[in-house]
Amino acid sequence: MSGPLNLTTGVAYIGPNGVIPVTGVAFADLPAAPVTGMVAVVTNSNTVTWGATIAGGGANIVLAFYNGTNWTVAGK
């Protein structure tokens, strides 16, 4: 199997050296009812500050973590 992680089906391809390619999404395209602990790559974050709450409209690509209340920056 090849290709990035599919957030809808949960199907993932683990590439060489354990790397999991993940396709980024716009903030507005994140799940409408996220579950605590979800992780996604956001392609239009308004911030890169670790732990800050993410909103769309920016030009930053970040790793996002859903903490049960907000999507926050987990990495940049």
For each residue, the residues with C-beta under 8 A, 3 or more apart:
1: 11 13
2: 13
3: 6 13 21
4: 12 13 21 22 23
5: 10 11 12 13 20 21 22 23
6: 3 9 10 11 12
7: 10 25 31 40
8:
9: 6
10: 5 6 7
11: 1 5 6
12: 4 5 6 20
13: 1 2 3 4 5 20 21
14: 18 19 20
15: 18 19 20 21
16: 19
17:
18: 14 15
19: 14 15 16
20: 5 12 13 14 15
21: 3 4 5 13 15
22: 4 5 40 41
23: 4 5 41
24: 40 41 42 43 61
25: 7 29 30 40 41 42 43
26: 29 42 43 44 56
27: 30 42 44 45 54 55 56 57 71
28: 56
29: 25 26
30: 25 27 34 40 42 64 71
31: 7 34 35 38
32:
33:
34: 30 31 38 66 71
35: 31 38 66
36: 66 67 68
37: 65 66
38: 31 34 35 65 66
39: 63 64 65 66 74
40: 7 22 24 25 30 63 64 66 71
41: 22 23 24 25 61 62 63 64
42: 24 25 26 27 30 45 54 56 61 62 63 64 71
43: 24 25 26 61
44: 26 27 56 57 58 59 60
45: 27 42 48 54 55 56 58 60 61 62 64 73
46: 54 55 56 57 58 60
47: 52 53 54 55 58 60 62 73
48: 45 60 62 73 76
49: 52 73
50: 73 74 75 76
51: 72 73
52: 47 49 72 73
53: 47 70 71 72
54: 27 42 45 46 47 62 64 70 71 72 73
55: 27 45 46 47 58
56: 26 27 28 42 44 45 46
57: 27 44 46
58: 44 45 46 47 55
59: 44
60: 44 45 46 47 48 76
61: 24 41 42 43 45 76
62: 41 42 45 47 48 54 73 74 75 76
63: 39 40 41 42 73 74 75 76
64: 30 39 40 41 42 45 54 71 72 73 74
65: 37 38 39 71 72 73 74
66: 34 35 36 37 38 39 40 70 71 72
67: 36 70 71 72
68: 36
69:
70: 53 54 66 67
71: 27 30 34 40 42 53 54 64 65 66 67
72: 51 52 53 54 64 65 66 67
73: 45 47 48 49 50 51 52 54 62 63 64 65 76
74: 39 50 62 63 64 65
75: 50 62 63
76: 48 50 60 61 62 63 73
